[in-house]
Amino acid sequence: MNKKGKKSESEFHSVRNLLRESWELASILNFLQVPEEMSYDLLI
């Protein structure tokens, strides 16, 4: 943080990148779960 208590631009970018990576991972895991559920429904 700088003297005014605000996050520096590099801290902001690192937090933003972490959130983006987390969201991308969640999206991939969600996508992988959908076909599994669809194939299970077809078996019933």
SEFIZA-3560 file (N, C-alpha, C; in Angstrom, 3 decimals):
REM SEFIZA-3560
<numar><xx>0.835</xx><yy>-1.189</yy><zz>0.000</zz><atom>N</atom></numar>
<numar><xx>0.000</xx><yy>0.000</yy><zz>0.000</zz><atom>CA</atom></numar>
<numar><xx>0.873</xx><yy>1.244</yy><zz>0.000</zz><atom>C</atom></numar>
<numar><xx>0.334</xx><yy>2.294</yy><zz>-0.571</zz><atom>N</atom></numar>
<numar><xx>1.094</xx><yy>3.530</yy><zz>-0.596</zz><atom>CA</atom></numar>
<numar><xx>0.799</xx><yy>4.365</yy><zz>0.656</zz><atom>C</atom></numar>
<numar><xx>1.315</xx><yy>5.561</yy><zz>0.687</zz><atom>N</atom></numar>
<numar><xx>1.170</xx><yy>6.407</yy><zz>1.877</zz><atom>CA</atom></numar>
<numar><xx>-0.286</xx><yy>6.765</yy><zz>2.171</zz><atom>C</atom></numar>
<numar><xx>-1.112</xx><yy>6.784</yy><zz>1.163</zz><atom>N</atom></numar>
<numar><xx>-2.525</xx><yy>7.139</yy><zz>1.351</zz><atom>CA</atom></numar>
<numar><xx>-3.385</xx><yy>5.935</yy><zz>1.719</zz><atom>C</atom></numar>
<numar><xx>-2.774</xx><yy>4.780</yy><zz>1.870</zz><atom>N</atom></numar>
<numar><xx>-3.510</xx><yy>3.574</yy><zz>2.251</zz><atom>CA</atom></numar>
<numar><xx>-4.149</xx><yy>2.844</yy><zz>1.086</zz><atom>C</atom></numar>
<numar><xx>-3.838</xx><yy>3.270</yy><zz>-0.121</zz><atom>N</atom></numar>
<numar><xx>-4.385</xx><yy>2.608</yy><zz>-1.301</zz><atom>CA</atom></numar>
<numar><xx>-3.400</xx><yy>1.570</yy><zz>-1.809</zz><atom>C</atom></numar>
<numar><xx>-3.943</xx><yy>0.542</yy><zz>-2.445</zz><atom>N</atom></numar>
<numar><xx>-3.069</xx><yy>-0.484</yy><zz>-3.013</zz><atom>CA</atom></numar>
<numar><xx>-2.356</xx><yy>0.062</yy><zz>-4.235</zz><atom>C</atom></numar>
<numar><xx>-1.110</xx><yy>-0.363</yy><zz>-4.399</zz><atom>N</atom></numar>
<numar><xx>-0.355</xx><yy>0.062</yy><zz>-5.582</zz><atom>CA</atom></numar>
<numar><xx>-0.914</xx><yy>-0.646</yy><zz>-6.811</zz><atom>C</atom></numar>
<numar><xx>-0.562</xx><yy>-0.149</yy><zz>-7.960</zz><atom>N</atom></numar>
<numar><xx>-1.067</xx><yy>-0.716</yy><zz>-9.204</zz><atom>CA</atom></numar>
<numar><xx>-0.615</xx><yy>-2.162</yy><zz>-9.382</zz><atom>C</atom></numar>
<numar><xx>0.613</xx><yy>-2.478</yy><zz>-8.972</zz><atom>N</atom></numar>
<numar><xx>1.095</xx><yy>-3.856</yy><zz>-9.118</zz><atom>CA</atom></numar>
<numar><xx>0.341</xx><yy>-4.799</yy><zz>-8.182</zz><atom>C</atom></numar>
<numar><xx>0.000</xx><yy>-4.334</yy><zz>-6.978</zz><atom>N</atom></numar>
<numar><xx>-0.799</xx><yy>-5.163</yy><zz>-6.069</zz><atom>CA</atom></numar>
<numar><xx>-2.186</xx><yy>-5.406</yy><zz>-6.656</zz><atom>C</atom></numar>
<numar><xx>-2.764</xx><yy>-4.360</yy><zz>-7.233</zz><atom>N</atom></numar>
<numar><xx>-4.072</xx><yy>-4.488</yy><zz>-7.859</zz><atom>CA</atom></numar>
<numar><xx>-4.040</xx><yy>-5.526</yy><zz>-8.980</zz><atom>C</atom></numar>
<numar><xx>-3.009</xx><yy>-5.458</yy><zz>-9.826</zz><atom>N</atom></numar>
<numar><xx>-2.899</xx><yy>-6.397</yy><zz>-10.940</zz><atom>CA</atom></numar>
<numar><xx>-2.694</xx><yy>-7.825</yy><zz>-10.450</zz><atom>C</atom></numar>
<numar><xx>-1.921</xx><yy>-8.007</yy><zz>-9.395</zz><atom>N</atom></numar>
<numar><xx>-1.695</xx><yy>-9.365</yy><zz>-8.900</zz><atom>CA</atom></numar>
<numar><xx>-2.972</xx><yy>-9.942</yy><zz>-8.296</zz><atom>C</atom></numar>
<numar><xx>-3.743</xx><yy>-9.119</yy><zz>-7.594</zz><atom>N</atom></numar>
<numar><xx>-5.015</xx><yy>-9.590</yy><zz>-7.038</zz><atom>CA</atom></numar>
<numar><xx>-5.993</xx><yy>-9.900</yy><zz>-8.167</zz><atom>C</atom></numar>
<numar><xx>-6.033</xx><yy>-9.032</yy><zz>-9.174</zz><atom>N</atom></numar>
<numar><xx>-6.920</xx><yy>-9.252</yy><zz>-10.318</zz><atom>CA</atom></numar>
<numar><xx>-6.554</xx><yy>-10.540</yy><zz>-11.045</zz><atom>C</atom></numar>
<numar><xx>-5.268</xx><yy>-10.782</yy><zz>-11.233</zz><atom>N</atom></numar>
<numar><xx>-4.830</xx><yy>-12.004</yy><zz>-11.915</zz><atom>CA</atom></numar>
<numar><xx>-5.185</xx><yy>-13.244</yy><zz>-11.110</zz><atom>C</atom></numar>
<numar><xx>-5.045</xx><yy>-13.170</yy><zz>-9.794</zz><atom>N</atom></numar>
<numar><xx>-5.408</xx><yy>-14.302</yy><zz>-8.939</zz><atom>CA</atom></numar>
<numar><xx>-6.895</xx><yy>-14.610</yy><zz>-9.052</zz><atom>C</atom></numar>
<numar><xx>-7.728</xx><yy>-13.575</yy><zz>-9.026</zz><atom>N</atom></numar>
<numar><xx>-9.170</xx><yy>-13.778</yy><zz>-9.179</zz><atom>CA</atom></numar>
<numar><xx>-9.507</xx><yy>-14.360</yy><zz>-10.542</zz><atom>C</atom></numar>
<numar><xx>-8.839</xx><yy>-13.865</yy><zz>-11.579</zz><atom>N</atom></numar>
<numar><xx>-9.084</xx><yy>-14.357</yy><zz>-12.937</zz><atom>CA</atom></numar>
<numar><xx>-8.703</xx><yy>-15.827</yy><zz>-13.049</zz><atom>C</atom></numar>
<numar><xx>-7.551</xx><yy>-16.211</yy><zz>-12.488</zz><atom>N</atom></numar>
<numar><xx>-7.116</xx><yy>-17.610</yy><zz>-12.544</zz><atom>CA</atom></numar>
<numar><xx>-8.070</xx><yy>-18.508</yy><zz>-11.775</zz><atom>C</atom></numar>
<numar><xx>-8.551</xx><yy>-18.040</yy><zz>-10.628</zz><atom>N</atom></numar>
<numar><xx>-9.509</xx><yy>-18.825</yy><zz>-9.840</zz><atom>CA</atom></numar>
<numar><xx>-10.807</xx><yy>-19.024</yy><zz>-10.617</zz><atom>C</atom></numar>
<numar><xx>-11.273</xx><yy>-17.949</yy><zz>-11.270</zz><atom>N</atom></numar>
<numar><xx>-12.504</xx><yy>-18.036</yy><zz>-12.051</zz><atom>CA</atom></numar>
<numar><xx>-12.331</xx><yy>-18.997</yy><zz>-13.225</zz><atom>C</atom></numar>
<numar><xx>-11.181</xx><yy>-18.945</yy><zz>-13.891</zz><atom>N</atom></numar>
<numar><xx>-10.933</xx><yy>-19.833</yy><zz>-15.026</zz><atom>CA</atom></numar>
<numar><xx>-10.912</xx><yy>-21.290</yy><zz>-14.578</zz><atom>C</atom></numar>
<numar><xx>-10.286</xx><yy>-21.565</yy><zz>-13.454</zz><atom>N</atom></numar>
<numar><xx>-10.255</xx><yy>-22.932</yy><zz>-12.934</zz><atom>CA</atom></numar>
<numar><xx>-11.662</xx><yy>-23.406</yy><zz>-12.590</zz><atom>C</atom></numar>
<numar><xx>-12.440</xx><yy>-22.560</yy><zz>-11.952</zz><atom>N</atom></numar>
<numar><xx>-13.814</xx><yy>-22.926</yy><zz>-11.602</zz><atom>CA</atom></numar>
<numar><xx>-14.634</xx><yy>-23.196</yy><zz>-12.861</zz><atom>C</atom></numar>
<numar><xx>-14.424</xx><yy>-22.414</yy><zz>-13.901</zz><atom>N</atom></numar>
<numar><xx>-15.147</xx><yy>-22.608</yy><zz>-15.161</zz><atom>CA</atom></numar>
<numar><xx>-14.796</xx><yy>-23.951</yy><zz>-15.791</zz><atom>C</atom></numar>
<numar><xx>-13.525</xx><yy>-24.297</yy><zz>-15.779</zz><atom>N</atom></numar>
<numar><xx>-13.086</xx><yy>-25.577</yy><zz>-16.351</zz><atom>CA</atom></numar>
<numar><xx>-13.670</xx><yy>-26.742</yy><zz>-15.558</zz><atom>C</atom></numar>
<numar><xx>-13.596</xx><yy>-26.659</yy><zz>-14.235</zz><atom>N</atom></numar>
<numar><xx>-14.137</xx><yy>-27.739</yy><zz>-13.407</zz><atom>CA</atom></numar>
<numar><xx>-15.642</xx><yy>-27.875</yy><zz>-13.607</zz><atom>C</atom></numar>
<numar><xx>-16.335</xx><yy>-26.754</yy><zz>-13.733</zz><atom>N</atom></numar>
<numar><xx>-17.772</xx><yy>-26.793</yy><zz>-13.968</zz><atom>CA</atom></numar>
<numar><xx>-18.075</xx><yy>-27.418</yy><zz>-15.320</zz><atom>C</atom></numar>
<numar><xx>-17.305</xx><yy>-27.071</yy><zz>-16.348</zz><atom>N</atom></numar>
<numar><xx>-17.507</xx><yy>-27.645</yy><zz>-17.675</zz><atom>CA</atom></numar>
<numar><xx>-17.302</xx><yy>-29.157</yy><zz>-17.662</zz><atom>C</atom></numar>
<numar><xx>-16.291</xx><yy>-29.619</yy><zz>-16.937</zz><atom>N</atom></numar>
<numar><xx>-16.016</xx><yy>-31.049</yy><zz>-16.888</zz><atom>CA</atom></numar>
<numar><xx>-17.117</xx><yy>-31.807</yy><zz>-16.155</zz><atom>C</atom></numar>
<numar><xx>-17.798</xx><yy>-31.139</yy><zz>-15.253</zz><atom>N</atom></numar>
<numar><xx>-18.857</xx><yy>-31.789</yy><zz>-14.485</zz><atom>CA</atom></numar>
<numar><xx>-20.141</xx><yy>-31.915</yy><zz>-15.304</zz><atom>C</atom></numar>
<numar><xx>-20.414</xx><yy>-30.986</yy><zz>-16.203</zz><atom>N</atom></numar>
<numar><xx>-21.661</xx><yy>-30.995</yy><zz>-16.973</zz><atom>CA</atom></numar>
<numar><xx>-21.794</xx><yy>-32.238</yy><zz>-17.848</zz><atom>C</atom></numar>
<numar><xx>-20.790</xx><yy>-32.592</yy><zz>-18.679</zz><atom>N</atom></numar>
<numar><xx>-20.952</xx><yy>-33.794</yy><zz>-19.505</zz><atom>CA</atom></numar>
<numar><xx>-21.165</xx><yy>-35.059</yy><zz>-18.658</zz><atom>C</atom></numar>
<numar><xx>-20.542</xx><yy>-35.109</yy><zz>-17.493</zz><atom>N</atom></numar>
<numar><xx>-20.719</xx><yy>-36.264</yy><zz>-16.616</zz><atom>CA</atom></numar>
<numar><xx>-22.178</xx><yy>-36.373</yy><zz>-16.179</zz><atom>C</atom></numar>
<numar><xx>-22.783</xx><yy>-35.258</yy><zz>-15.813</zz><atom>N</atom></numar>
<numar><xx>-24.183</xx><yy>-35.260</yy><zz>-15.407</zz><atom>CA</atom></numar>
<numar><xx>-25.094</xx><yy>-35.601</yy><zz>-16.575</zz><atom>C</atom></numar>
<numar><xx>-24.767</xx><yy>-35.116</yy><zz>-17.773</zz><atom>N</atom></numar>
<numar><xx>-25.588</xx><yy>-35.399</yy><zz>-18.947</zz><atom>CA</atom></numar>
<numar><xx>-25.532</xx><yy>-36.882</yy><zz>-19.292</zz><atom>C</atom></numar>
<numar><xx>-24.367</xx><yy>-37.479</yy><zz>-19.230</zz><atom>N</atom></numar>
<numar><xx>-24.249</xx><yy>-38.897</yy><zz>-19.555</zz><atom>CA</atom></numar>
<numar><xx>-24.956</xx><yy>-39.749</yy><zz>-18.510</zz><atom>C</atom></numar>
<numar><xx>-24.958</xx><yy>-39.311</yy><zz>-17.271</zz><atom>N</atom></numar>
<numar><xx>-25.671</xx><yy>-40.034</yy><zz>-16.217</zz><atom>CA</atom></numar>
<numar><xx>-27.173</xx><yy>-39.985</yy><zz>-16.474</zz><atom>C</atom></numar>
<numar><xx>-27.674</xx><yy>-38.821</yy><zz>-16.903</zz><atom>N</atom></numar>
<numar><xx>-29.103</xx><yy>-38.679</yy><zz>-17.202</zz><atom>CA</atom></numar>
<numar><xx>-29.508</xx><yy>-39.562</yy><zz>-18.380</zz><atom>C</atom></numar>
<numar><xx>-28.628</xx><yy>-39.750</yy><zz>-19.355</zz><atom>N</atom></numar>
<numar><xx>-28.950</xx><yy>-40.579</yy><zz>-20.507</zz><atom>CA</atom></numar>
<numar><xx>-29.051</xx><yy>-42.054</yy><zz>-20.131</zz><atom>C</atom></numar>
<numar><xx>-28.346</xx><yy>-42.460</yy><zz>-19.088</zz><atom>N</atom></numar>
<numar><xx>-28.377</xx><yy>-43.861</yy><zz>-18.667</zz><atom>CA</atom></numar>
<numar><xx>-29.659</xx><yy>-44.211</yy><zz>-17.922</zz><atom>C</atom></numar>
<numar><xx>-30.309</xx><yy>-43.223</yy><zz>-17.383</zz><atom>N</atom></numar>
<numar><xx>-31.522</xx><yy>-43.486</yy><zz>-16.571</zz><atom>CA</atom></numar>
<numar><xx>-32.740</xx><yy>-43.662</yy><zz>-17.444</zz><atom>C</atom></numar>
//
